[in-house]
Amino acid sequence: ASYLGFKWSIEEPSGQRSLALRREWELTGSETARQDLINYNADDCAALEVVVQTLLQLIPKDAVSPTVLLYPNSVHVDSMKIQTPYRLGPVDFVLPELDQINKCAYWDYQRDRIYVRSNPLLRRVARRNQRNKRRQILPVNVTVNASRPWKCPGCASNKITINGRHSKLLYDLRFTTGGVKRWISKYIIDHYKCRSCGTPFASDVYDWTRHRYGLQLLAYVIYNIIGLHIPQLKLSGSMFKLFGYQVGQPTINGLKRRAAAFYQDAYEEIKHKLAQGKLIHADETHLRTRSSNGYVWVFTSMEAVVYLWSATREANIAEEFLSGFNGVLVSDFYSAYDSISCAQQKCLVHLIRDLNEDVLKEPFNEEMKALVHEFTVLLRPVVETIDRFGLKTRFLKRHKAEVARFYGRLLTREYKTELARRTQDRFRRNQGKLFTFLDHDNVPWNNNNAEHAIKAFVPLRHVIESYSTESGIHDYLILLSVYQTCEYRGVDFLKFLRSGEKRVDDYVRKGHSLRSRPKLQETSRIRAHSWSDPTR
């Protein structure tokens, strides 16, 4: 109405102010409040009339069709496209025939199967793409020859004969100060047989040749998936463009499973250290898988983080993980944590936000305002002490007397409003859990540590949600736990992956070096000629 030129008789009119005027008139009988309310309602009706008349004037009276508008910039709502039913992503069709018809309309299907038949340019592009997709023979960077054994490993006889030979290619990466490059190693393995005892054996056993792809390539893949949140399909295309490796999405998913199995011991070690520690922050968040919904629970200290998967939000997963825990549990006000038998500290930031929302919901509730103000006066000097001296009991214990006086005043009052009574009951139920940090060193008064770990999971959730199975989620959570633990301990995640260490503690003990990374012996390296060079 104001945009159309209507002038209100009062300044800054609002529905909220009208509620205040109504309440004032009911309590005091003020004639001024009554008249202001009547004027506001009259202006409200007049403003509505201006809007209605303007809408009626959009269509001229002599128009044959209602779509003929008087104003050229006006659009009839019936002609507007409805955006809600349309979305990107897979659609669940009722009939399989509809699904098949829909697949024939995909962009890449029509471009590669339909349009290419009538467009010469697209035919040339299709042939060029087909040539690029052909598996190319990549040159070998280094050949590792087999060493000849002197005796049989079974009977120590020197009567041994060669019994065959085979080779194996290891596709890997090499990190340098200037970047990353492709590195392919060819291992030659001779097979022998003892003439004395008949035992067959191999000349060399390379632990790192059990897989097709090497440790450095595995580290690169996991760092991109977990550290950079790159989807597996996009990473597959990136590796082909950068290194020429035709590593499909199923292969990358297999590398993820391989890494999760490799770091399973580190994951269990993190869980054990957290359960045996003195402080744990806990939180949970929702996650939707391909077949069902579930929850991801996070338990963290100042140095370690672990993520757990649960099909429900019930307290079973927290009770099982925290069984035998004797430290302090910091959490929000979710009732699932109340059943855990240990000292608890509820997040005061959550409490402050809830109190603030309560005051906004009832801005004229003076009892609630007084209660929140009193709690603010209590908490502010405590926070100032923490900012000055840290989380040390010898400095914080002086505030315990004021906390006791606050509860003494709060619990003896009789409030008239329902909201104030509910808040009073909330303080009563959590009386032993709001100021636990005053009695323990290095216990925070908020749960920001767990929320930070949840925020680290959210970008990964956007990538894997709706596409991963429950087993795939477990693999992601193992690797994410190791990643966040490295971040909390100031360890470079990529360097840790490249080191080949299974545990973060072992890596830290060795001084963040890569000396433990497996290396080939220089004496066994022979430069291989390029297979694409016909002159060699």
Disulfide bonds with the S-S distance in Angstrom:
none
